[in-house]
Amino acid sequence: MSMTDPIPARLAALKTTPTPELKQQWRALFDSEPPPFNRRYLESRLAYRIQELAYGGLKPETIRRLERLGEELDGGDRKKSRIRADLMPITGTRLIREWQGVEQIVTVTSDGFNWQGRPYKSLSAIARAITGTRWNGWVFFGLKNLRRGA
């Protein structure tokens, strides 16, 4: 980054740019309509995009690494997650959730969960398999408040 770099000045200018103008920049930089979020969100995403276009974005391997880390946090090793063993439902407990008219039954095992005859390390992985989208498994199966009360 050189002293004549215009990017820091562009970033600083975002703070005083009127919102309609920020939305105009959004259309130019993202080629889409700005989301209906607050001004601070627009500023931070525009600042990131301006830098990304000027200096380059994340390398593909960095993106893959972040996705892998997300998978680990979302559905991996229980020791790494914040779920304490004493907050786990008792082995043999059956968790039942109806999804789109189909009853889904998960059994708690000594080292995770079992759904449709297959072992899983996390409820989030099962919730994702059922719904096709990311869910916090504890929320999906209605266990969130149980954990808080412990």
Backbone bond lengths (Angstrom), bond angles and torsions (degrees), N, CA, C in turn:
res aa  C-N    CA-C-N  psi(-1)  N-CA   C-N-CA  omega(-1)  CA-C   N-CA-C  phi
1 M - - - 1.465 - - 1.540 108.31 -
2 S 1.299 117.03 124.90 1.469 120.37 -178.10 1.517 110.86 -98.42
3 M 1.336 115.25 170.23 1.468 120.59 -179.01 1.535 111.30 -67.99
4 T 1.325 116.04 -23.04 1.465 119.15 -178.57 1.535 111.69 -92.82
5 D 1.316 116.31 8.78 1.458 121.46 -178.29 1.537 109.63 -63.72
6 P 1.352 117.64 121.93 1.463 119.80 -178.97 1.533 113.74 -78.42
7 I 1.328 116.78 -11.50 1.472 120.12 -173.33 1.542 112.60 -61.92
8 P 1.357 119.95 -49.14 1.474 118.47 179.29 1.532 112.52 -56.24
9 A 1.324 116.89 -37.60 1.471 120.57 178.56 1.532 110.16 -66.04
10 R 1.329 116.66 -41.17 1.478 120.18 178.53 1.520 110.68 -62.76
11 L 1.346 115.89 -40.63 1.464 120.35 -179.25 1.534 110.30 -66.27
12 A 1.337 116.23 -43.97 1.464 120.57 179.74 1.529 110.75 -62.48
13 A 1.331 116.26 -36.29 1.468 121.24 -177.82 1.527 112.63 -66.27
14 L 1.340 117.20 -24.54 1.467 119.93 -178.98 1.529 111.76 -57.75
15 K 1.339 116.87 -35.12 1.469 121.79 -176.41 1.533 111.80 -61.39
16 T 1.345 116.50 -32.26 1.472 120.09 -176.02 1.528 112.80 -106.30
17 T 1.332 116.89 0.37 1.463 120.23 179.83 1.525 109.80 -73.46
18 P 1.350 117.62 131.15 1.468 119.27 177.48 1.541 111.20 -60.18
19 T 1.316 116.12 145.76 1.472 121.15 -176.12 1.537 113.55 -53.29
20 P 1.345 119.52 -44.41 1.482 117.79 178.70 1.531 112.12 -57.82
21 E 1.331 116.06 -35.16 1.463 120.07 178.58 1.527 110.78 -70.44
22 L 1.339 116.75 -38.09 1.473 120.48 176.13 1.529 109.32 -58.77
23 K 1.334 115.65 -41.99 1.468 120.09 -179.73 1.527 110.93 -65.14
24 Q 1.317 115.42 -35.56 1.468 120.63 177.44 1.532 109.82 -64.95
25 Q 1.347 116.02 -44.37 1.475 120.57 176.91 1.523 110.34 -60.39
26 W 1.332 115.33 -40.26 1.473 119.48 179.80 1.526 109.77 -57.96
27 R 1.339 116.13 -47.86 1.475 120.18 -179.59 1.520 110.51 -58.63
28 A 1.330 116.20 -39.92 1.470 120.25 -178.25 1.537 111.33 -70.67
29 L 1.340 116.76 -41.75 1.465 120.11 -173.10 1.528 113.84 -84.95
30 F 1.324 117.26 -29.37 1.466 120.35 -177.34 1.521 112.68 -109.14
31 D 1.340 117.41 -9.59 1.455 122.29 -178.66 1.532 110.71 54.57
32 S 1.329 115.31 41.12 1.468 120.92 177.06 1.524 108.66 -155.38
33 E 1.321 115.45 167.43 1.463 119.52 177.46 1.535 109.41 -71.49
34 P 1.345 117.90 141.87 1.461 119.53 178.52 1.528 110.83 -66.99
35 P 1.341 117.17 144.40 1.463 119.10 179.16 1.528 110.11 -71.30
36 P 1.336 117.13 159.96 1.469 119.99 -176.42 1.532 112.39 -82.63
37 F 1.332 116.28 40.73 1.457 119.54 -178.48 1.516 110.62 -95.54
38 N 1.324 116.32 176.81 1.456 119.80 -176.15 1.525 112.26 -72.59
39 R 1.295 114.57 168.33 1.450 123.33 -176.06 1.523 112.66 -58.83
40 R 1.344 116.86 -41.62 1.470 120.90 -178.99 1.526 110.93 -59.51
41 Y 1.347 116.25 -39.12 1.463 120.50 178.11 1.528 109.71 -63.41
42 L 1.326 116.60 -47.25 1.471 120.42 179.22 1.528 110.18 -57.82
43 E 1.334 116.31 -46.50 1.473 120.65 -179.82 1.525 111.56 -58.23
44 S 1.334 116.56 -48.71 1.469 119.28 -174.88 1.526 111.37 -67.83
45 R 1.333 117.91 -40.29 1.471 119.94 179.20 1.524 111.10 -69.17
46 L 1.340 117.40 -38.24 1.463 120.37 177.06 1.526 110.25 -65.01
47 A 1.338 116.56 -42.19 1.468 120.35 179.20 1.525 109.85 -60.11
48 Y 1.326 117.04 -44.00 1.468 120.68 179.40 1.526 109.66 -62.69
49 R 1.341 116.72 -46.41 1.471 121.21 -176.05 1.533 111.41 -64.47
50 I 1.327 116.76 -40.60 1.473 120.52 178.73 1.532 109.30 -59.88
51 Q 1.346 116.22 -44.95 1.469 120.12 179.93 1.524 111.30 -68.88
52 E 1.324 116.08 -38.50 1.461 120.51 -179.79 1.532 110.42 -61.72
53 L 1.337 115.94 -43.69 1.465 120.04 -179.77 1.525 111.16 -68.88
54 A 1.342 116.99 -35.60 1.462 120.57 -177.60 1.525 112.08 -77.61
55 Y 1.330 116.54 -43.70 1.468 120.59 -171.32 1.521 113.86 -109.92
56 G 1.327 116.86 -6.25 1.463 119.92 -176.90 1.521 110.30 97.70
57 G 1.325 115.63 153.11 1.465 121.05 -178.64 1.521 111.05 -93.31
58 L 1.319 115.15 -162.92 1.457 120.62 178.17 1.527 109.62 -69.28
59 K 1.339 115.82 144.35 1.459 120.45 176.24 1.529 107.72 -69.42
60 P 1.349 117.23 148.36 1.477 119.58 -179.88 1.533 112.66 -53.92
61 E 1.332 117.68 -37.51 1.477 118.71 -179.55 1.530 111.56 -68.92
62 T 1.332 116.96 -30.24 1.471 119.83 175.95 1.521 109.78 -67.40
63 I 1.329 116.34 -42.44 1.467 120.80 178.43 1.528 109.46 -60.90
64 R 1.351 116.73 -45.63 1.472 120.12 179.41 1.524 110.64 -61.25
65 R 1.336 116.54 -41.49 1.466 120.23 -179.87 1.532 111.16 -63.17
66 L 1.339 116.90 -43.01 1.463 120.61 177.86 1.530 110.93 -62.50
67 E 1.353 116.20 -40.51 1.465 119.38 178.27 1.523 110.90 -63.52
68 R 1.350 116.03 -41.15 1.480 120.07 178.44 1.523 110.98 -63.16
69 L 1.342 116.69 -43.36 1.464 120.35 178.57 1.520 110.48 -61.54
70 G 1.323 116.06 -40.00 1.460 120.44 177.69 1.511 111.42 -61.62
71 E 1.339 116.72 -42.75 1.461 120.99 178.04 1.526 110.26 -60.27
72 E 1.344 115.60 -44.43 1.470 119.64 -179.52 1.523 110.95 -60.88
73 L 1.328 116.06 -45.47 1.461 119.44 -179.08 1.516 110.63 -66.86
74 D 1.324 115.40 -38.73 1.455 121.29 -174.50 1.518 111.61 -75.70
75 G 1.331 116.52 -37.97 1.452 116.46 -171.27 1.503 113.36 -146.30
76 G 1.296 118.53 41.32 1.448 117.30 -175.01 1.500 114.49 -120.06
77 D 1.288 112.79 -140.33 1.442 125.37 -174.81 1.528 110.57 -58.96
78 R 1.320 117.60 121.75 1.457 120.59 -177.10 1.521 111.82 -62.93
79 K 1.340 117.37 -29.60 1.476 119.89 179.57 1.529 110.47 -64.14
80 K 1.348 116.32 -32.21 1.468 119.68 -179.32 1.518 111.31 -78.32
81 S 1.320 116.24 -29.31 1.454 118.24 -177.92 1.523 108.96 -80.45
82 R 1.323 114.88 173.49 1.462 118.51 -175.79 1.530 112.39 -89.56
83 I 1.337 116.48 8.32 1.461 119.10 -177.78 1.528 108.65 -81.81
84 R 1.316 116.32 115.02 1.460 119.50 177.85 1.516 108.98 -78.26
85 A 1.324 116.25 143.89 1.463 120.92 -177.05 1.526 111.61 -56.21
86 D 1.339 117.10 -35.40 1.470 119.06 -177.67 1.534 112.31 -73.85
87 L 1.337 117.41 -7.34 1.461 119.86 176.06 1.529 111.20 -96.79
88 M 1.335 116.75 -7.17 1.459 120.98 178.49 1.522 108.81 -69.15
89 P 1.336 116.91 141.96 1.465 117.66 173.09 1.535 108.95 -60.57
90 I 1.318 116.97 155.02 1.461 122.58 -177.53 1.531 109.90 -63.94
91 T 1.334 116.29 140.13 1.461 122.06 177.00 1.529 109.39 -51.06
92 G 1.320 115.76 133.42 1.464 120.49 -178.58 1.524 112.88 98.82
93 T 1.346 116.52 -16.34 1.465 120.23 178.17 1.528 108.79 -60.65
94 R 1.340 115.92 138.33 1.466 119.85 176.85 1.527 108.59 -106.79
95 L 1.316 115.37 126.63 1.467 121.80 177.47 1.525 106.78 -101.86
96 I 1.320 116.50 126.06 1.458 119.92 -176.41 1.520 109.07 -121.05
97 R 1.322 115.51 130.52 1.457 121.05 179.83 1.524 107.36 -141.91
98 E 1.316 116.33 129.80 1.454 119.18 175.13 1.519 108.41 -88.61
99 W 1.318 116.61 131.57 1.459 121.15 178.48 1.520 108.48 -132.62
100 Q 1.307 116.10 117.51 1.467 123.16 179.90 1.526 111.01 50.37
101 G 1.337 114.88 46.81 1.455 121.15 174.49 1.522 115.16 81.29
102 V 1.326 118.01 -0.58 1.464 120.98 -179.94 1.523 109.66 -113.71
103 E 1.335 115.86 128.48 1.456 120.15 179.15 1.528 109.67 -77.51
104 Q 1.333 116.76 124.96 1.460 122.50 179.59 1.525 107.83 -108.24
105 I 1.326 117.19 126.37 1.462 121.09 -178.03 1.521 109.29 -118.35
106 V 1.326 115.53 125.18 1.462 122.73 177.66 1.518 107.67 -117.08
107 T 1.325 116.52 134.82 1.461 120.69 177.31 1.525 108.83 -107.95
108 V 1.328 116.26 132.43 1.460 121.37 177.63 1.531 107.46 -76.91
109 T 1.343 116.61 128.25 1.465 121.67 178.36 1.522 108.95 -110.43
110 S 1.316 116.83 175.95 1.467 119.93 -177.85 1.531 111.42 -65.98
111 D 1.334 117.38 -26.46 1.473 119.06 -177.62 1.522 112.82 -124.18
112 G 1.328 117.45 24.21 1.461 119.50 178.40 1.508 111.70 153.27
113 F 1.338 115.70 -126.69 1.452 121.17 -174.12 1.519 109.78 -144.17
114 N 1.338 116.09 158.72 1.453 120.93 177.18 1.519 107.55 -129.16
115 W 1.331 115.94 128.89 1.461 121.51 178.13 1.518 107.73 -137.01
116 Q 1.310 117.20 128.02 1.468 123.36 -179.87 1.531 111.04 52.62
117 G 1.340 116.02 40.13 1.461 120.71 176.60 1.517 115.41 77.26
118 R 1.322 117.52 4.50 1.470 120.31 -179.56 1.517 110.92 -115.21
119 P 1.354 117.16 141.58 1.464 120.24 177.92 1.531 111.40 -79.30
120 Y 1.320 116.01 142.89 1.468 122.58 176.23 1.517 108.05 -134.72
121 K 1.331 116.13 146.57 1.465 120.72 177.53 1.523 111.88 -84.61
122 S 1.344 116.47 -23.29 1.466 117.85 -175.64 1.513 112.49 -140.10
123 L 1.326 114.98 151.87 1.459 121.05 174.54 1.523 111.09 -68.82
124 S 1.343 116.67 -30.63 1.468 119.97 179.93 1.520 110.87 -63.36
125 A 1.343 116.60 -38.76 1.470 120.11 179.01 1.529 109.97 -64.65
126 I 1.325 116.91 -39.22 1.476 120.85 179.08 1.533 109.57 -67.90
127 A 1.339 116.59 -45.69 1.467 120.30 179.85 1.529 110.19 -59.10
128 R 1.337 116.92 -38.46 1.466 120.63 178.86 1.531 110.38 -67.79
129 A 1.351 116.62 -39.30 1.466 120.33 179.02 1.536 110.42 -64.58
130 I 1.316 117.15 -37.10 1.470 121.83 -178.94 1.526 110.78 -72.23
131 T 1.333 116.80 -45.95 1.468 120.33 -169.91 1.525 114.18 -97.69
132 G 1.341 116.46 -22.32 1.462 119.65 -175.56 1.516 112.98 80.91
133 T 1.341 117.21 3.02 1.463 120.60 177.39 1.520 109.52 -133.07
134 R 1.336 115.55 165.86 1.466 120.26 -179.36 1.516 111.71 -73.30
135 W 1.309 115.18 130.53 1.461 122.09 176.91 1.506 107.34 -137.04
136 N 1.319 117.65 151.65 1.456 120.95 164.19 1.521 103.79 -78.60
137 G 1.333 117.36 119.34 1.458 121.35 -175.16 1.516 113.58 -60.75
138 W 1.333 116.15 -35.10 1.473 120.08 179.87 1.521 110.42 -65.51
139 V 1.329 116.58 -37.27 1.463 121.16 177.62 1.532 109.30 -70.75
140 F 1.337 116.43 -46.11 1.470 121.63 -177.81 1.526 111.26 -56.59
141 F 1.336 116.60 -42.20 1.465 120.07 -178.13 1.528 113.22 -93.45
142 G 1.339 116.86 9.69 1.457 120.67 172.90 1.520 114.86 73.24
143 L 1.340 117.35 27.68 1.465 120.58 -177.88 1.525 112.84 -102.93
144 K 1.330 117.64 0.02 1.466 120.25 -172.86 1.522 111.83 -58.70
145 N 1.322 116.99 -48.36 1.471 119.40 -176.94 1.515 112.17 -68.88
146 L 1.332 115.80 -31.05 1.455 121.26 176.51 1.528 110.11 -57.00
147 R 1.331 115.73 -44.11 1.466 120.65 -178.69 1.526 111.01 -65.56
148 R 1.328 115.23 -40.75 1.467 119.46 -176.34 1.538 110.75 -65.05
149 G 1.348 114.69 -37.34 1.455 119.09 -177.13 1.520 112.88 -71.75
150 A 1.325 118.18 -16.02 1.472 120.62 -175.06 1.510 111.87 -73.68
